[in-house]
């Protein structure tokens, strides 16, 4: 991990969950950006170009899946790693998420360790595969 | 060696006699013949002498003539010469011819003489004569020489010698002749003397040989003929005579023996005559018995009714037996304990005799049981009977059972008694025994006859009072009996029906061939086998041509050598229609249950209605936007051959409101039923052409809810059936109702799925915060936590986790319910899954002080969802732990068994009552044992287990004993394939 902490955008319409995720990620040493719905998440991601996004699926306005789709259609955010956070567990949802371009899935209620492992893995992949930065 | 017969002897004797006579005769004849021969020889000898003399004379004449001429030269002397010269050759030949050729000496001598004379004549005489003529001197001189004289002398000497020989010869012949004549005479005399002698001898021989024996035999025969059979003849003599004598002797001996035998036989015959006379007497008795027998038999055949026959028989048999009293019981099977009932009484007072004869009771019972005549004597006993108005003693009694050769029960039993001490005689018993079978047959026949009469009366009563119509039909289906009920049913009176053929009168034309075939089959079956009742359902035609369904029960009965079919007919239209309507409802309900989409309901429902209600063509019409009815579905019975035209017309164009029957039913919103009339339009014409004769139209739904109109066609020209229309209306309502409900259900399903989606999201989100922040606090992220705080927060966390699991389970069950449970297809190693689950359960087990044992053998991988299989094992283990008290154990075993994997989780827990085991896997079901002990749970775990096992093509079972423990056994096929579940809901409804 580089000295500059990676920036992670977290989007969830539930304040408590948003704060919980943000807390966990900050604790793990990341810089966290917050968004309270899909539109805000998309705008932030485009504006801030974070290193990784953790998006809740069920949000008012754009859902996490839709945000992911849009990120993938935008050149600047095409390779941005996305972890979907969801209470939905049905296969169809998973499929839909992956089809939209999500890199990983974390179920609610989430296990802090699992989330952290996913984040670390994706960031390491990006550092190894992507352009230096 | 045969002795020579008389015949041969006589022939031999006669032959000898003939030979002797012939010999004597031959000798005589030979002697005479020889005498003749000697005479002829003598004659010839004398001729020869004369011929020689003649020749000598000629020679002398010649000599003399020549000498005279020579001397005289007178030519006269030449005359004898010339005559001699002329005769000389003939005389020579005569001489020579007279000498036998055998006499060579004499022939030689004669030839020499002839030659000498010839030589003398030609050589000397002729030359002398010629010389004389020319020179008489010289001639005399020459003659003087004497030459001529010498030649003549020589000839003469020859002659003399010849003559001498000839004379000697003649003398010898004469002697021989004399001898011969003497011998002939001697033989003739001898023959004359011997022949009679021989004849006499032969006659004597003949007499001794033949006549004497015959005479002796004749004399003996006369003696025999006169009766003296001791006469014999000596067996002497020869040949046949001996044989004759011997034969005679044999004959007379045989005759004597025969006479002796005859005399002894005569004595026997005289003895037999006595016996014959006795036998004749017996025959007369027998004849009388026979007459008695035939009299009884005639009585038996003359009476048909049981009671009079019984009276008659009792009288006849009583007379035969010379009985004083008697009873006759006959078979009456109404009481098997006492199958014989009193039919006739004689001599007893009727009311003192038992009316029924108890089986096996008394002597009569014994006679019945042993099937034989039983008699008994009661000399000196006190047994008395009531008879003749008083009690009289019974001395003898007799019981006769009357058995058919085939019958199990006796047709009757007669009992007779005698009050006098006079036993029944063997002859009476014999006659009785001879009669018993005839009596049995007669009684059986009468009983059968009476029984049959009774039944005929009962049958008649039954037929007359029955609800069913009765029709009697003969072998060619002609009606021979017809009841008022039949008239009610079919409309024809008895006089219209009798003599008509059933198929022509009562069966619709299209079913006639079928009916005739059935009838023929029935008759031929009746011919072949025992008659059996057959039951048919068929359409019948009323006099007014409407059709209705009847049930026909046919029983063939043999009447006077022909089969008669008794038919009982019942109108079952109503019953069958109700059955069909029930079937139709059931069929439609089934289709409604199975098919979800409205469109895919149509064809099966049309078919079900057609088949169940027996309509041959069904059309479903629905109103369209153009305000007309259009065909949405059509079904026809495969047996309807020519329905294309009707179907084409149906599908080609729609119907206006009020147009045709469906249009009318639509506008009137009520069902309609009518007979098809070809003149009503092209569709009616096409329907009639297809053989369809009635139609009905029923609207489905009403008003704005009108779904459409069902139109039915059928073959039978049935009268409108209100009940059927009602049923159709009811079925229509059912369809409408189900369609409505289906819509409501779909809505409910959608709401439920939305609800589950909500639950899954909206419950999990707060749970996420609860669990998340708890973890933070427990991880001391928010500062120190006291020991007590930590314990309390632990409780909060545990319950939050439980809530979390509960939400997961609810969601899982919801997915199973909705058919949206999707199992992954991966390689699943069950052994690992089991070990992991056991390991995960260990901390909790330790807490509960329950031992957990794993007994998992390595097994092949299966295709399946490892997470769900893990959930299955987890559930079973956590269940087992939950219900097992401290100190107990839980054993998890995994084995391969053939093509299956067997996973079992056994505990030593509280157990599940047997009655509840079947419901154990139902959702939200909780065993009473669990509820009583207030063991927490909501009853989803096992239903989830079952769903997972089912999803892998496996099975879950439970064995349990209350208080002893429970075993859950899951069997999964090794070649398990995840069973894909087809979601039943429309895709839109699944959005959650």
Interface residues (C-beta under 8 A of the other chain):
Chain A: X14 X16 X17 X20 X23 X24 X27 X58 X87 X88 X89 X90 X91 X108 X109 X110 X112
Chain B: X757 X760 X761 X764 X765 X766 X767 X768 X769 X770 X771 X772 X773 X775 X776 X781 X804 X808 X811 X815 X820 X822 X824 X992
